[in-house]
Amino acid sequence: MINRELIRLKVVQQVYVYYMNCDRKLDTAEKDLFTSLSKSYDLYLYMLELMVELNRLAERSYETAMSRYQRIHEGDAPSSRFIDNKFIAQLSSNTQLCDFVDNQKKTWADDEDYVRRLLHRITESDIYVEWMNGTEPTTYDDDRNLWRQLYQKVIAEDEELDAILEEKSLYWNDDRFIVDTFVIKTIRRFEETNGSHQPLLEEYRDEEDREFARRLLRATVLGCDTYRQFIQQTLRNWEIERLAFMDLLIMQTAIAEVVTFPQIPVSVSINEYVEIAKMYSTPKSGAYVNGILDAICRRLADEGRIRKEISPATH
């Protein structure tokens, strides 16, 4: 689940913390980096568990409504169409997710008031209303697609959720937009035949991604003087100290990647860090960082310091 996009983001964050810390220790920074990445994976599992908790509350509401109906026999009997969902039943029994929940101190049960509010927003959605008005029997694919839509259109867009997650872990402040894409990817991958042993996404795709994180962090810090010199040489009539500090760190990390990882195309590296600059720095940082990095990479290629193809225009 932890991909290069998330790794780059976490490295930039950790480099910032490293320079803000008076007692700078690279080993500590590396340890904190992997802790942060591991917490991102926890968030992925935690968001899967949120769907399970929503269904639990829906089941309880249905049982309460059914009990009342059986006592007074007024109106229509409550429908179980929403809770009779084969996908969510499979997710609820997933062995990997159950192990995670059993070993965590935090559960969504601790935030029942919020989960109820979120469930209310789901039941008010057009997706839910259309589903409950359906009359045809549903297939497993129908059930899975329902939760994919609810997650994508309701849960992922819920603004209150950001504050809830921030209270639970400082590591989760900026992870949701990436983690949400992996939750949706996981929903799509579920197969009914896998039952409770449906594989969830692995924490790392392979050891190479973990090594990428370690090498990128160390290269960024250890090559600081060289990379900042590259930046200074590219600035015209402008001292490096006048740069926005986050812009400087983003460019420093980007140059470290370009120099250290010859197999990664320059355009990929620049584009990734331009997006980070748009998120974390000033409104004009994206275009500015793009221009400086493009000029540096062209000069390094001309000087033979990197052997990579430089596209005519990098955006």
Secondary structure in CASP SS format (residue, H / E / C, confidence):
PFRMAT SS
TARGET T0000
AUTHOR 0000-0000-0000
METHOD secondary structure of the structure
MODEL  1
M C 1.00
I E 1.00
N C 1.00
R H 1.00
E H 1.00
L H 1.00
I H 1.00
R H 1.00
L H 1.00
K H 1.00
V H 1.00
V H 1.00
Q H 1.00
Q H 1.00
V H 1.00
Y H 1.00
V H 1.00
Y H 1.00
Y H 1.00
M H 1.00
N C 1.00
C C 1.00
D C 1.00
R C 1.00
K C 1.00
L H 1.00
D H 1.00
T H 1.00
A H 1.00
E H 1.00
K H 1.00
D H 1.00
L H 1.00
F H 1.00
T H 1.00
S H 1.00
L H 1.00
S H 1.00
K H 1.00
S H 1.00
Y H 1.00
D H 1.00
L H 1.00
Y H 1.00
L H 1.00
Y H 1.00
M H 1.00
L H 1.00
E H 1.00
L H 1.00
M H 1.00
V H 1.00
E H 1.00
L H 1.00
N H 1.00
R H 1.00
L H 1.00
A H 1.00
E H 1.00
R H 1.00
S H 1.00
Y H 1.00
E H 1.00
T H 1.00
A H 1.00
M H 1.00
S H 1.00
R H 1.00
Y H 1.00
Q H 1.00
R H 1.00
I H 1.00
H C 1.00
E C 1.00
G C 1.00
D C 1.00
A C 1.00
P C 1.00
S C 1.00
S C 1.00
R C 1.00
F C 1.00
I C 1.00
D C 1.00
N C 1.00
K H 1.00
F H 1.00
I H 1.00
A H 1.00
Q H 1.00
L H 1.00
S H 1.00
S C 1.00
N C 1.00
T H 1.00
Q H 1.00
L H 1.00
C H 1.00
D H 1.00
F H 1.00
V H 1.00
D H 1.00
N C 1.00
Q C 1.00
K C 1.00
K C 1.00
T C 1.00
W H 1.00
A H 1.00
D H 1.00
D H 1.00
E H 1.00
D H 1.00
Y H 1.00
V H 1.00
R H 1.00
R H 1.00
L H 1.00
L H 1.00
H H 1.00
R H 1.00
I H 1.00
T H 1.00
E C 1.00
S C 1.00
D H 1.00
I H 1.00
Y H 1.00
V H 1.00
E H 1.00
W H 1.00
M H 1.00
N C 1.00
G C 1.00
T C 1.00
E C 1.00
P C 1.00
T C 1.00
T C 1.00
Y H 1.00
D H 1.00
D H 1.00
D H 1.00
R H 1.00
N H 1.00
L H 1.00
W H 1.00
R H 1.00
Q H 1.00
L H 1.00
Y H 1.00
Q H 1.00
K H 1.00
V H 1.00
I H 1.00
A C 1.00
E C 1.00
D C 1.00
E H 1.00
E H 1.00
L H 1.00
D H 1.00
A H 1.00
I H 1.00
L H 1.00
E H 1.00
E H 1.00
K H 1.00
S C 1.00
L H 1.00
Y H 1.00
W H 1.00
N C 1.00
D C 1.00
D C 1.00
R H 1.00
F H 1.00
I H 1.00
V H 1.00
D H 1.00
T H 1.00
F H 1.00
V H 1.00
I H 1.00
K H 1.00
T H 1.00
I H 1.00
R H 1.00
R H 1.00
F C 1.00
E C 1.00
E H 1.00
T H 1.00
N H 1.00
G H 1.00
S H 1.00
H H 1.00
Q C 1.00
P C 1.00
L C 1.00
L C 1.00
E C 1.00
E C 1.00
Y E 1.00
R C 1.00
D C 1.00
E H 1.00
E H 1.00
D H 1.00
R H 1.00
E H 1.00
F H 1.00
A H 1.00
R H 1.00
R H 1.00
L H 1.00
L H 1.00
R H 1.00
A H 1.00
T H 1.00
V H 1.00
L H 1.00
G C 1.00
C H 1.00
D H 1.00
T H 1.00
Y H 1.00
R H 1.00
Q H 1.00
F H 1.00
I H 1.00
Q H 1.00
Q H 1.00
T H 1.00
L C 1.00
R C 1.00
N C 1.00
W C 1.00
E C 1.00
I H 1.00
E H 1.00
R H 1.00
L C 1.00
A C 1.00
F H 1.00
M H 1.00
D H 1.00
L H 1.00
L H 1.00
I H 1.00
M H 1.00
Q H 1.00
T H 1.00
A H 1.00
I H 1.00
A H 1.00
E H 1.00
V H 1.00
V H 1.00
T H 1.00
F C 1.00
P C 1.00
Q C 1.00
I C 1.00
P C 1.00
V H 1.00
S H 1.00
V H 1.00
S H 1.00
I H 1.00
N H 1.00
E H 1.00
Y H 1.00
V H 1.00
E H 1.00
I H 1.00
A H 1.00
K H 1.00
M H 1.00
Y H 1.00
S C 1.00
T C 1.00
P C 1.00
K C 1.00
S H 1.00
G H 1.00
A H 1.00
Y H 1.00
V H 1.00
N H 1.00
G H 1.00
I H 1.00
L H 1.00
D H 1.00
A H 1.00
I H 1.00
C H 1.00
R H 1.00
R H 1.00
L H 1.00
A H 1.00
D H 1.00
E C 1.00
G C 1.00
R C 1.00
I C 1.00
R C 1.00
K C 1.00
E C 1.00
I C 1.00
S C 1.00
P C 1.00
A C 1.00
T C 1.00
H C 1.00
END
